[in-house]
Structures are given as structure tokens and as C-alpha cells.
């Protein structure tokens, strides 16, 4: 709630749909999330392709210099429409909560996010020196001269960071 991802749902408001809360564990850290499996069975899925890991690894294997960035809490930068918020309410013994921003666990969330990232960096991706895998952004340089004679890798990395920050505005997702 501190990050503006959730809000406590008012007792006076009608509730049509809720999902139960579950606890997930990752590297000895717990996270409370909505169990959206039932919702995912009824959702119209976005089938935007996620890059194949083998193709990504092949592209990475050619690089001598790599700068890797992770879009920290990237999913939580995208606002939900009022309709999507209605469907993504969660319930626990503390009450009912409504997601205001895109949560993890929604089946189409990664496809949506991959598409969004590709629209931010179309030229860089077509030139082949940028790899995007959902919320991971990787700048690659294939030759040493690219870093020595002309600081292309540093330049490309800085431009990527600048472009990401300029587009890192809150977006609406439904």
C-alpha cells in the first residue's frame, strides 16, 4: 500500500469479484499476492511473444561487453483501468483490497509488459545491440573497438537509461 499498488476497499462499496490472498516465497522472502488463477481461466489472453531464451543467449554470447538493467518494480508503473481494478480485488482476513497498478500473476501481464518495452526501444532492438526480456534491459557490444576507439557501449547504455527514464511514466493497463 505504501507504493500505491493497493488500496483498502471501502466497506460501503459493492464487491462483485475477489481472489484469495496467497503467500509466495522467493529467496527466503515472502510476498503476499492475489491468487488470480481462477481469473486467468476467464481472461482473454494477450499472446504477444516473449523472446525465446535460446535466441537471447545466442545474441548475448556474441557480446564482449554487457550492461544489464532491471526495471525495478516495472509492473507497478502501470495503472489499471477501473474495470480491471474491479476484477483484481483480493480478500484476506484484514479486508478487501483493490490493485491500482498492474500486479504480478496476471497471465497477460508479461506479454503486455514485453510489448510496452518494445515500443519504447524499437530502433535499438532493430539495430541488434539491445535485448529486452520482459523487465530486463541488456546493452551489448560485440567488439572491443566499439568501447575503445568510440565509447559506443557507454553511449548506448546512457542513451538507453535516458530513454527508459523519459518513458517511465505511469501507464494504464486493462
C-alpha positions as CSV (number, residue, x, y, z in Angstrom):
1,X,0.0,0.0,0.0
2,X,2.9,2.3,0.6
3,X,3.9,2.0,-3.1
4,X,0.4,2.9,-4.3
5,X,-0.1,-0.5,-5.8
6,X,-3.1,-1.4,-3.5
7,X,-5.8,0.4,-1.7
8,X,-8.1,-0.8,1.1
9,X,-11.6,-1.2,-0.3
10,X,-14.4,0.6,1.4
11,X,-17.0,-1.3,3.4
12,X,-19.8,0.7,1.7
13,X,-18.8,-0.3,-1.8
14,X,-20.4,-3.3,-3.5
15,X,-18.0,-6.2,-4.2
16,X,-18.5,-8.4,-7.2
17,X,-15.3,-10.3,-7.6
18,X,-12.4,-11.1,-5.3
19,X,-9.5,-13.5,-5.3
20,X,-7.9,-15.1,-2.2
21,X,-4.5,-14.0,-1.0
22,X,-1.6,-16.4,-1.1
23,X,1.9,-16.1,0.2
24,X,4.8,-16.9,-2.2
25,X,8.4,-17.4,-1.3
26,X,11.5,-16.4,-3.3
27,X,15.0,-16.4,-1.8
28,X,13.7,-16.6,1.8
29,X,11.5,-13.6,1.3
30,X,7.7,-13.8,1.5
31,X,5.3,-11.9,-0.7
32,X,1.6,-11.6,-0.3
33,X,-0.2,-11.7,-3.7
34,X,-3.6,-12.3,-5.1
35,X,-4.3,-15.8,-6.4
36,X,-5.5,-14.9,-9.9
37,X,-5.6,-18.5,-11.3
38,X,-9.4,-18.5,-11.5
39,X,-9.5,-15.1,-13.1
40,X,-6.9,-16.2,-15.6
41,X,-9.1,-19.0,-16.8
42,X,-11.7,-16.5,-17.9
43,X,-9.4,-13.7,-19.2
44,X,-8.9,-13.0,-22.9
45,X,-5.2,-13.6,-23.1
46,X,-2.7,-11.3,-24.8
47,X,-0.4,-13.6,-26.7
48,X,2.4,-11.1,-27.5
49,X,5.6,-13.2,-27.9
50,X,8.2,-13.3,-25.2
51,X,11.7,-13.7,-26.6
52,X,13.0,-17.3,-26.7
53,X,15.7,-17.7,-24.2
54,X,18.0,-19.7,-26.6
55,X,17.9,-16.8,-29.1
56,X,18.6,-14.4,-26.3
57,X,21.5,-16.4,-25.1
58,X,22.9,-16.7,-28.6
59,X,22.8,-13.0,-29.1
60,X,24.4,-12.5,-25.7
61,X,27.2,-15.0,-26.5
62,X,28.5,-12.7,-29.3
63,X,28.9,-9.7,-26.9
64,X,32.2,-8.8,-25.3
65,X,30.6,-6.0,-23.2
66,X,27.2,-6.3,-21.5
67,X,25.3,-3.8,-19.4
68,X,22.3,-5.3,-17.7
69,X,19.5,-3.2,-16.2
70,X,16.3,-4.3,-14.4
71,X,13.2,-2.2,-14.5
72,X,12.7,-2.2,-10.7
73,X,9.1,-2.6,-9.9
74,X,8.4,-2.1,-13.6
75,X,5.0,-3.8,-13.5
76,X,3.9,-1.5,-10.8
77,X,4.4,1.6,-13.0
78,X,1.2,0.7,-15.0
79,X,-2.1,2.0,-13.8
80,X,-5.2,-0.3,-14.1
81,X,-8.4,0.9,-15.6
82,X,-11.4,1.0,-13.3
83,X,-12.8,-2.2,-14.9
84,X,-9.5,-4.1,-14.4
85,X,-9.4,-2.9,-10.8
86,X,-12.8,-4.4,-10.2
87,X,-11.6,-7.8,-11.4
88,X,-8.4,-7.7,-9.4
89,X,-9.7,-7.3,-5.9
90,X,-8.2,-9.5,-3.3
91,X,-9.6,-10.6,0.0
92,X,-7.9,-11.6,3.3
93,X,-8.8,-11.6,7.0
94,X,-7.7,-7.9,7.1
95,X,-10.3,-6.9,4.5
96,X,-10.7,-6.4,0.8
97,X,-8.0,-4.6,-1.3
98,X,-8.0,-3.3,-4.8
99,X,-5.0,-3.2,-7.1
100,X,-4.4,0.2,-8.6
101,X,-1.4,-0.9,-10.6
102,X,-0.6,-4.0,-12.5
103,X,0.1,-6.9,-10.2
104,X,2.3,-9.9,-11.0
105,X,0.4,-13.2,-11.5
106,X,-2.0,-12.0,-14.2
107,X,-1.3,-14.2,-17.2
108,X,-1.2,-11.4,-19.8
109,X,0.9,-9.1,-17.7
110,X,4.3,-10.3,-19.1
111,X,3.0,-10.1,-22.7
112,X,1.7,-6.6,-22.1
113,X,4.9,-5.5,-20.5
114,X,7.1,-7.0,-23.3
115,X,5.0,-5.2,-25.9
116,X,5.3,-1.9,-24.0
117,X,9.1,-2.2,-23.6
118,X,9.5,-3.0,-27.4
119,X,7.5,0.2,-28.2
120,X,9.9,2.3,-26.1
121,X,13.1,0.9,-27.9
122,X,12.1,0.0,-31.5
123,X,15.3,1.3,-33.2
124,X,17.7,0.0,-30.7
125,X,16.2,-3.5,-30.9
126,X,16.3,-3.4,-34.8
127,X,20.0,-2.4,-34.7
128,X,20.6,-5.5,-32.6
129,X,22.6,-4.1,-29.7
130,X,19.7,-4.0,-27.2
131,X,18.0,-7.1,-25.8
132,X,14.7,-6.8,-23.8
133,X,13.4,-9.7,-21.9
134,X,10.3,-8.5,-20.1
135,X,11.7,-6.1,-17.5
136,X,15.4,-6.8,-18.2
137,X,17.2,-4.4,-20.5
138,X,20.6,-5.5,-21.8
139,X,23.0,-3.4,-23.9
140,X,25.5,-5.5,-25.9
141,X,28.7,-4.6,-27.7
142,X,30.3,-7.2,-30.0
143,X,33.7,-5.6,-30.5
144,X,36.4,-4.2,-28.2
145,X,36.9,-1.3,-30.6
146,X,33.4,-0.2,-30.0
147,X,34.4,0.5,-26.4
148,X,38.0,1.7,-27.0
149,X,38.1,4.0,-30.1
150,X,34.5,5.2,-29.8
151,X,32.8,4.8,-26.4
152,X,29.7,3.3,-28.1
153,X,28.9,0.9,-25.3
154,X,28.9,3.6,-22.7
155,X,27.0,5.9,-25.0
156,X,24.4,3.3,-25.9
157,X,24.0,2.4,-22.2
158,X,23.5,6.0,-21.2
159,X,21.0,6.6,-24.1
160,X,19.1,3.5,-23.1
161,X,18.9,4.7,-19.5
162,X,17.8,8.2,-20.6
163,X,15.1,6.8,-23.0
164,X,13.8,4.5,-20.3
165,X,13.5,7.3,-17.8
166,X,11.8,9.6,-20.3
167,X,9.2,6.8,-20.9
168,X,9.0,5.6,-17.4
169,X,5.7,7.3,-16.8
170,X,2.7,5.7,-15.3
171,X,0.7,3.8,-18.0
172,X,-2.8,2.5,-18.0
173,X,-3.4,-1.2,-18.5
174,X,-6.7,-3.0,-18.8
